[in-house]
Amino acid sequence: MDSSAKLFVVRARISISINHIVFLLLLAPALLFAQAGNQSTLHLDTGEHIFKSACIACHGPDGRGAPETIAGFERPDSFPDFTRCDQTTAEPNITWQDVITHGGPSRGFSQIMPAFGDALTSEQISKVVKYMRSFCRGKGWARGELNLPRAIATEKAYPEDEVVISSGFNVRGGPGVSNDVIHEQRFGVKNQIEVDVPINFVDQNHVWHGGVGDTTLGVKRVMFSSLRSGSILSLQGSVIVPTGNRAHGLGSGTTTFETFAAFDQLFPTNTFVQFQAGADLPRHTDISPQPVFWRTAVGQSFAANHGLGRLWSPMVEFLANRDLTTGARTNWDVLPQMQVTISHRQHIKADLGVRTPVSNTAGRPVQLMFYILWDWQDGKLTEGW
């Protein structure tokens, strides 16, 4: 065998040996649990004991991650730092339980994270998740469990990092198509900014006009949140800029100030209720009315795979608005819908519903409504599938 062939064989053996070592380092905790006849000898009675027995080799003693030279692998982009409250508090416990039980690929993460479902009981997994929560030392962060499914019309109270593309098509009544491109970004512990750019198409006397509508710039702040009670309350103030063409029916023609309160309540059965109430206050009331509105969404979430898999959330919204003028009547709509998570990581979601007027129906259309949501903080559009 010549020298180049010998060098190739040596390199191959070294590569195989390193791969075996990394694999055994990752798998050792699971093998240890599986072969142990008495788990009490492993001191797995608390979350801290479980973490130090099974997780510390990769995630480090403080949750920041062990050095790559010790862990034996290069960290993927999705590798967590459990001390980063901005990263961890938005994740509900069920997400972590799923990853620990079924491994990283169950949520579209790296296969470096092994599955411990055969080594740990569900109670032990809950204990270690509770211990991992202690690495976030910050106060005042609203927990991800309070991030309820997004309704089509009713704004929720939780501050978000997401992009939503929403559309409505008139299926009865005058023709029309409305679209909204919404960007929401969290900043600080309790705040969120929102930019909503509508792109509408209207039919005026059999002539279609399309373009950008009035753009909304808003700031939301969480006033109260409690995981114990399942409650969260937020206030938002917005400026609606008259960027739409009023002559073509694409805008109001005046700057409008919008304010509302949003309150969400989650119950132990995964039933939820969301309330929103507010008003639009135009600068020039002679060309645009002053409506008040109140909205309620009631829903129930169902998760596949014993609560750890794809999430289905049927809900119904009850929507009302009324102009602040003498003799004005209240318009009521009902909007049944279904939201479902699409990606394994559950950061891509879709919702489909039908909005139907139930009072003062003359001249008010029935709309087929749809949105797709991307929680960009959880990964790119191409990730997590």
Secondary structure, 3 states (H helix, E strand, C coil): CCHHHHHHHHHHHHHHHHHHHHHHHHHHHHHHHHHCCCHHHHCCCCHHHHHHHHCHHHHCCCCCCCCHHHHCCCCCCCCCCCCCHHHHCCCCHHHHHHHHHHCHHHHCCCCCCCCCCCCCCHHHHHHHHHHHHCCCCCCCCCCHHHCCCCCCCCCCCCCCCEEEEEEEEEEECCCEEEEEEEEEEEECCCEEEEEEEEEEEEEECCEEEEEECCEEEEEEEEEEEECCCCEEEEEEEEEEECCCCCCCCCCCCCCEEEEEEEEEEECCCCEEEEEEEEEEEECCCCCCCCEEEEEEEEEECEEHHHHCCCEEEEEEEEEEEEECCCCCCCEEEEEEEEEEECCCCCCEEEEEEEEEECCCCCCCCEEEEEEEEECHHHCCCCCCC
